[in-house]
């Protein structure tokens, strides 16, 4: 096993051959020059969005991006989605809409088995791909400009559709944590396929995060708080180092028992909307705590203001 030979071959393709144990400060930034932004998941309905915005204004802490309708945009009617888009546009918030259907809605059950789940969340067949693209087009028509994707083939196809004008050029695609890309080659791949940002697994070490940053300029979506079903990470104490190493980054705030699977899953249509609104307020508080911790320990790192030009703000 010749490690040097493998390392040299990797470096030829601009992929770091080791994790970045020297942990260099990132020189990359958002277009507005900022180092970091705040992202909250689980903004499932218009009233949840309103609660998040109200709490954001009370605490004077910007929330730049809302990961929205994780239960699937298919489960909101046009009137609800129009209201959602208008509320976000008025507040100058980026919305990343989660389209439905998704692979777990399919009749194929390999995904629901212990080993089958390891094959990943991918769309089965052309019909399933067509269904989700049609739903994305529906949401675009209603004003949304950002979408969550898991399937790399879907990501490639959507960006090809932008080139032909079937999807507007200003649409952005964020790659989900469920895609599981955890190394520099994966980060480079997603960048090359047209990802606007990507969400690596939450349990990477700081040197591993630093190595991912070396291979791409697109923002990293870094889970600083993540649900119990994913391990229950709370990495607030590491926030100053995370932003130093991974800028430009979105700090993702997603507490709770579970995301979309299992009995504790929050993002289901039968979850009480008022409870979700209360949780949204709590997440805004965590964003304030994270921001204050960064400013106390790494004050040179700046945070974007609301409504910066590159955000995927809805256009209802």
Phi and psi in degrees as a GROMACS rama.xvg file:
@    title "Ramachandran Plot"
@    xaxis  label "Phi"
@    yaxis  label "Psi"
@TYPE xy
-97.8303  96.2178  UNK-2
-67.3286  -35.8417  UNK-3
-64.0093  -39.31  UNK-4
-62.9668  -45.2824  UNK-5
-62.8468  -40.5694  UNK-6
-62.9995  -44.439  UNK-7
-63.742  -38.5559  UNK-8
-66.0589  -38.9197  UNK-9
-65.0102  -44.5834  UNK-10
-65.1115  -28.8223  UNK-11
-58.5331  -26.5918  UNK-12
-105.321  19.9389  UNK-13
62.7339  28.6209  UNK-14
-106.999  120.255  UNK-15
-58.2496  139.569  UNK-16
-90.7465  1.38968  UNK-17
-153.812  160.224  UNK-18
-64.5963  152.88  UNK-19
-86.3836  78.4522  UNK-20
-67.8662  -19.4704  UNK-21
-77.0423  -12.4856  UNK-22
46.2452  64.8733  UNK-23
-70.5922  148.398  UNK-24
-68.8275  129.372  UNK-25
-64.336  138.697  UNK-26
-100.958  5.0119  UNK-27
-96.4732  148.177  UNK-28
-142.486  165.853  UNK-29
-67.4494  162.324  UNK-30
-55.8245  -27.4207  UNK-31
-85.5725  3.43706  UNK-32
90.4392  -4.66368  UNK-33
-78.4945  158.65  UNK-34
-90.1932  -35.7892  UNK-35
-148.737  161.607  UNK-36
-139.911  168.922  UNK-37
-111.177  139.157  UNK-38
-133.528  131.565  UNK-39
-121.529  130.611  UNK-40
-95.7559  162.736  UNK-41
81.3918  29.7356  UNK-42
-91.0276  88.483  UNK-43
-90.246  -23.9732  UNK-44
-145.081  164.856  UNK-45
-55.2257  -38.6217  UNK-46
-68.9623  -28.8579  UNK-47
-69.6766  -41.256  UNK-48
-61.2482  -43.7355  UNK-49
-60.9314  -41.1841  UNK-50
-64.5067  -41.8268  UNK-51
-62.1865  -44.0452  UNK-52
-65.6019  -41.5772  UNK-53
-61.0013  -44.9888  UNK-54
-68.3299  -37.3536  UNK-55
-59.4661  -43.3691  UNK-56
-69.3004  -38.0187  UNK-57
-63.4637  -41.9056  UNK-58
-89.53  -8.104  UNK-59
56.2789  44.4505  UNK-60
-125.905  119.846  UNK-61
-71.6858  136.739  UNK-62
-110.699  116.804  UNK-63
-87.1688  -31.5275  UNK-64
-138.085  133.444  UNK-65
-113.729  117.332  UNK-66
-82.2718  114.168  UNK-67
-121.092  148.532  UNK-68
48.8404  55.7916  UNK-69
-64.2409  -21.3993  UNK-70
-69.6493  -14.7161  UNK-71
116.31  121.117  UNK-72
-61.0421  -22.0061  UNK-73
-55.7059  -27.257  UNK-74
-88.6792  3.46754  UNK-75
-109.849  141.054  UNK-76
-80.5605  173.007  UNK-77
-59.7955  -40.1869  UNK-78
-63.5132  -41.9446  UNK-79
-64.2818  -42.393  UNK-80
-67.7705  -37.3942  UNK-81
-62.9175  -43.364  UNK-82
-60.9853  -44.0684  UNK-83
-58.3387  -48.4327  UNK-84
-62.8506  -41.216  UNK-85
-68.1575  -42.0378  UNK-86
-60.6537  -45.316  UNK-87
-65.9951  -41.4237  UNK-88
-63.151  -42.1159  UNK-89
-62.6088  -33.637  UNK-90
-90.4539  -2.10502  UNK-91
60.9796  44.4165  UNK-92
-106.162  139.684  UNK-93
-75.7825  135.385  UNK-94
-118.274  125.877  UNK-95
-105.402  106.412  UNK-96
-83.1021  140.19  UNK-97
-100.079  106.791  UNK-98
-76.0121  151.914  UNK-99
-120.523  159.106  UNK-100
-74.6526  165.384  UNK-101
-130.739  178.459  UNK-102
-59.9921  -31.7523  UNK-103
-71.3026  -12.9281  UNK-104
-85.0632  -11.751  UNK-105
-70.6463  161.918  UNK-106
-77.702  -17.207  UNK-107
-65.202  133.53  UNK-108
-112.275  5.69125  UNK-109
-56.7304  -38.2703  UNK-110
-58.5309  -28.3758  UNK-111
-88.1935  1.16519  UNK-112
-96.782  161.278  UNK-113
-59.5909  -48.6815  UNK-114
-80.927  -34.6799  UNK-115
-62.5684  -31.2698  UNK-116
-62.1231  -25.3823  UNK-117
-69.1973  -17.0268  UNK-118
-77.5302  -8.92762  UNK-119
93.4115  164.656  UNK-120
-87.1041  94.9339  UNK-121
-128.122  152.567  UNK-122
-79.1263  134.891  UNK-123
-95.8184  109.118  UNK-124
82.4345  168.301  UNK-125
-73.1976  -30.595  UNK-126
-61.7311  -46.6403  UNK-127
-62.8924  -38.9503  UNK-128
-63.5474  -41.8524  UNK-129
-62.6497  -41.7002  UNK-130
-60.1879  -46.268  UNK-131
-72.9307  -34.9168  UNK-132
-65.8872  -38.7804  UNK-133
-62.764  -38.1147  UNK-134
-68.318  -38.7716  UNK-135
-62.0026  -43.0845  UNK-136
-62.1684  -39.2437  UNK-137
-58.459  -46.8333  UNK-138
-68.1483  -34.7192  UNK-139
-61.2422  -44.4484  UNK-140
-61.1887  -28.2296  UNK-141
-88.1193  -2.39543  UNK-142
117.464  -6.74985  UNK-143
-78.6424  147.66  UNK-144
-124.029  -4.39722  UNK-145
-135.789  142.259  UNK-146
-140.885  146.5  UNK-147
-88.03  134.335  UNK-148
-130.678  152.718  UNK-149
-119.93  -36.1152  UNK-150
-87.988  121.579  UNK-151
-64.3957  -34.637  UNK-152
-64.0941  -41.9052  UNK-153
-60.8994  -43.5628  UNK-154
-59.0623  -46.9738  UNK-155
-59.709  -47.7094  UNK-156
-64.0073  -42.751  UNK-157
-60.6814  -40.7381  UNK-158
-72.3388  -30.6187  UNK-159
-64.7729  -36.6018  UNK-160
-66.9859  -29.0057  UNK-161
-64.909  -38.139  UNK-162
-65.0561  -31.9698  UNK-163
-93.8879  -0.125131  UNK-164
84.4741  4.15292  UNK-165
-73.1814  -22.6855  UNK-166
-129.992  135.716  UNK-167
-59.2107  149.236  UNK-168
-64.3923  -27.7728  UNK-169
-84.0423  4.65678  UNK-170
-76.4593  138.09  UNK-171
-119.666  151.769  UNK-172
-125.954  124.172  UNK-173
-101.867  133.109  UNK-174
-91.5892  129.059  UNK-175
-72.8047  158.679  UNK-176
-60.0272  -26.6504  UNK-177
-65.5853  -19.4933  UNK-178
-70.1559  -28.8666  UNK-179
75.5238  24.2596  UNK-180
-76.5451  118.928  UNK-181
-126.772  13.2115  UNK-182
-141.012  170.846  UNK-183
-64.5314  -34.0702  UNK-184
-65.7036  -40.3036  UNK-185
-63.8813  -41.2665  UNK-186
-61.7818  -43.4781  UNK-187
-62.9688  -40.9024  UNK-188
-59.392  -49.3951  UNK-189
-62.8619  -39.109  UNK-190
-58.8993  -46.9016  UNK-191
-66.8236  -25.0416  UNK-192
-86.5363  -3.95614  UNK-193
101.182  17.0884  UNK-194
-64.0296  140.362  UNK-195
-82.527  -30.8474  UNK-196
-161.793  168.932  UNK-197
-146.489  154.282  UNK-198
-113.996  97.2119  UNK-199
-71.8034  166.584  UNK-200
-55.8316  151.746  UNK-201
-79.9868  -16.5345  UNK-202
-98.395  19.0639  UNK-203
-71.1255  150.146  UNK-204
-75.5245  164.359  UNK-205
-61.1774  -44.1324  UNK-206
-60.4504  -34.1019  UNK-207
-67.5765  -44.5257  UNK-208
-56.6096  -42.3932  UNK-209
-63.4539  -36.0313  UNK-210
-69.3987  -35.1581  UNK-211
-62.5311  -42.2615  UNK-212
-61.7362  -31.046  UNK-213
-65.3631  -22.3646  UNK-214
-99.7806  -4.16205  UNK-215
-153.48  154.224  UNK-216
-99.6145  -13.8977  UNK-217
-71.4854  153.828  UNK-218
-60.9005  145.712  UNK-219
-99.8466  136.965  UNK-220
-100.543  103.169  UNK-221
-102.849  114.271  UNK-222
-68.427  114.922  UNK-223
-99.5258  -22.2255  UNK-224
-135.998  129.932  UNK-225
-141.639  151.477  UNK-226
-59.5156  158.909  UNK-227
-57.9959  -34.9934  UNK-228
-64.5751  -20.8972  UNK-229
-101.527  1.13895  UNK-230
124.371  -12.4354  UNK-231
69.1072  38.5186  UNK-232
-71.6088  136.617  UNK-233
-133.544  102.635  UNK-234
-113.427  33.7736  UNK-235
-57.1229  -39.5851  UNK-236
-61.951  -24.9337  UNK-237
-90.4368  -0.54563  UNK-238
-55.1566  -44.6626  UNK-239
-59.7523  -41.7513  UNK-240
-70.8659  -37.0711  UNK-241
-59.8919  -46.3561  UNK-242
-69.1244  -34.8725  UNK-243
-62.4902  -38.9675  UNK-244
-87.1089  -30.7116  UNK-245
-111.801  -2.25155  UNK-246
-51.6768  138.276  UNK-247
-81.1589  136.796  UNK-248
-139.617  151.148  UNK-249
-100.413  129.038  UNK-250
-86.3429  120.357  UNK-251
-95.1301  130.729  UNK-252
-119.932  109.98  UNK-253
-147.23  67.9642  UNK-254
-78.3949  169.354  UNK-255
128.847  179.027  UNK-256
-74.1962  -38.5645  UNK-257
-164.269  157.705  UNK-258
-87.4902  -80.9622  UNK-259
-121.69  -4.84523  UNK-260
-129.686  151.766  UNK-261
88.3945  169.371  UNK-262
-66.3973  -21.151  UNK-263
-94.4457  8.44269  UNK-264
-62.8417  131.037  UNK-265
-84.2902  -32.7827  UNK-266
-94.2952  65.3226  UNK-267
-123.276  149.612  UNK-268
-63.6526  -20.8128  UNK-269
-91.0494  0.606165  UNK-270
-70.4545  133.775  UNK-271
-58.8585  125.252  UNK-272
-66.0386  -35.1522  UNK-273
-67.1605  -37.1697  UNK-274
-62.8953  -42.1316  UNK-275
-62.7611  -36.7912  UNK-276
-65.3944  -40.8209  UNK-277
-63.0399  -40.6157  UNK-278
-65.3419  -36.6613  UNK-279
-60.2873  -40.9412  UNK-280
-62.6448  -40.8475  UNK-281
-64.554  -38.7512  UNK-282
-64.7649  -36.6978  UNK-283
-63.2213  -39.1895  UNK-284
-59.7408  -42.0674  UNK-285
-63.4756  -37.0715  UNK-286
-60.8913  -40.4371  UNK-287
-62.4025  -43.2957  UNK-288
-62.4577  -44.2517  UNK-289
-61.9308  -46.1796  UNK-290
-60.6738  -45.4581  UNK-291
-63.33  -38.3984  UNK-292
-65.8078  -40.6083  UNK-293
-64.8194  -45.2489  UNK-294
-66.59  -29.4585  UNK-295
-74.3962  -28.5489  UNK-296
-115.73  -17.8075  UNK-297
-149.769  64.6909  UNK-298
-64.9104  -18.1226  UNK-299
-68.3404  -18.3438  UNK-300
-76.3784  121.141  UNK-301
-101.811  152.596  UNK-302
-109.508  142.884  UNK-303
-62.1865  151.453  UNK-304
-83.6627  167.091  UNK-305
-66.2164  146.889  UNK-306
75.3527  20.5569  UNK-307
-62.0337  154.098  UNK-308
-62.3437  -28.3849  UNK-309
-87.1645  -3.02927  UNK-310
-71.0415  146.368  UNK-311
-85.1503  68.0255  UNK-312
-78.1227  133.88  UNK-313
-57.615  152.386  UNK-314
-125.601  74.1338  UNK-315
